[in-house]
Amino acid sequence: MIIKSILDNDLYKFTMQNAVVSLFPHAKVRYQFINRGKTKFPDGFAEQLRKEISKMADLKLQNDEKKFLKEKCYFLPPTFVDFLSGYQFDPSEVGVIQSATDLQLSIEGYWYRTILWEVPLMALISELYFKLTKQEIKSENQIIEIVQKKAVKYNLLGINVADFGTRRRYSFENHDRVVNSLKNYGSASVNGTSNVFFAKKYDLIPIGTHAHEWFMFHAAKFGSKMANKLSLENWVRVYRGELGIALSDTYTTDVFFRSFDTKFAKLFDGVRHDSGDPIEFANKSIAHYKKMRINPLSKTIVFSDGLNPDLVDKITKHCRGKIGMSFGIGTNFTNDVGVKPLNIVIKITEAKPEGQMWIPTVKLSDVSGKHTGDKKTIEIIKKVLQID
């Protein structure tokens, strides 16, 4: 069994799930697997994936895990933790089809239930692919040495770094090895992990707030012009100032900053960068805070897009003394073993808010190659939001 715990997932899935249970309990959604890297999957892949998915129905929140959530995830109300204690994955919500080397995967159901599938499914797809293709990788000692060198560099830079690598990891075992090594060698810089299971195992801070789907659903329910504003308002409504890093690029950073007014700029601790040029994003963020008469050094940018030691060093040198910063590093931590990591995502494609029909959802990041959704809907929203 590859996924061994219900907590082997990213924190923002649980924080969003709590918000969905609170505000949108009747909403339904559909997700689709997107094979950006055009990976060719081996024969029998779908059958093996279905077997692993079926095993996830047996996962339940354990008493020690429940205790951890209550102690470390204080922002989650006890009602939600009790709800999660009774939650079980339903494999019937997931459809998997393989045609030759092409893999298709879809998820459909109530949003409060299906929201937990994305991250473990991506981890499953990645691990199964490398298991079935039997590619040669570096030795355990070599992998640990690589992590150690990275951790030492980040220690010397004097920055905060977290593991964000669940979804495209080489394997659960390697993820465990990496987080253990980061704990051992990166104590001066490593402040947490997005993976709740490993946060518990290694006594790290679980890190995360919300993802693109939070904003994409709001666009489906309220319209794209109101998506950013109402997404932030509802986040504040649920968390009252906790979990204060806002994701900025669901409909491009420029559109986001139109809604990120003085209220939000003061209330939120900072913003997360997930696409486009990080230096340009930093400059835009600094300028925006100054325009709001807010000291940028009192705020934080969480950089999380395709990071490696050289890019982190470049960003650090640019931002130091100008704005607070931290780094969420994913694939470069958990899949730096000598293979080419998969370029895959699972995105919400349609939403059915209460009392409404199915509505297409789209994401318009700061890089056009990361746009997702129906092409016609993308063009309509680009016109509505005046995006070039």
Number of C-alpha atoms within 10 A of each C-alpha: 10 16 18 14 18 23 24 19 24 26 22 20 21 24 22 23 24 24 22 20 16 13 15 16 17 14 20 20 25 24 23 20 20 17 16 12 11 13 15 12 20 16 14 12 20 23 13 15 16 15 12 19 24 14 15 21 15 13 15 18 17 13 10 10 20 17 12 18 20 15 11 16 19 11 17 18 14 13 10 17 20 12 12 17 16 10 15 15 20 16 18 12 15 21 14 16 14 16 10 11 14 16 20 14 16 18 23 20 19 19 24 23 20 21 22 20 21 21 19 23 23 20 23 24 25 22 21 22 22 19 12 14 11 9 11 10 14 12 11 12 9 12 21 20 13 16 24 19 14 19 25 17 18 22 18 12 15 12 20 20 26 26 28 24 24 28 27 28 27 31 23 18 12 20 21 16 17 23 27 17 19 27 20 14 19 24 17 19 23 25 20 26 29 27 28 28 23 24 22 18 13 16 14 21 19 23 21 23 20 23 17 19 21 22 27 27 28 23 25 22 22 13 15 22 16 15 23 27 20 17 20 20 13 15 23 17 13 18 16 13 15 15 19 21 20 25 23 26 25 24 26 19 21 16 17 18 19 11 18 21 16 14 10 19 20 17 15 19 18 25 21 24 23 23 21 17 12 21 14 10 21 22 14 15 23 23 14 19 23 12 12 16 12 16 14 20 15 13 21 21 25 21 23 20 19 14 19 14 15 10 13 23 15 12 18 20 12 15 17 12 10 16 21 20 22 20 26 26 23 24 21 20 29 28 23 20 21 13 13 11 19 23 13 18 19 20 22 27 24 23 28 21 22 12 9 11 12 16 18 21 27 28 25 22 20 21 13 12 9 14 16 19 18 14 11 10 14 18 13 12 20 15 11 12 14 9 13 6
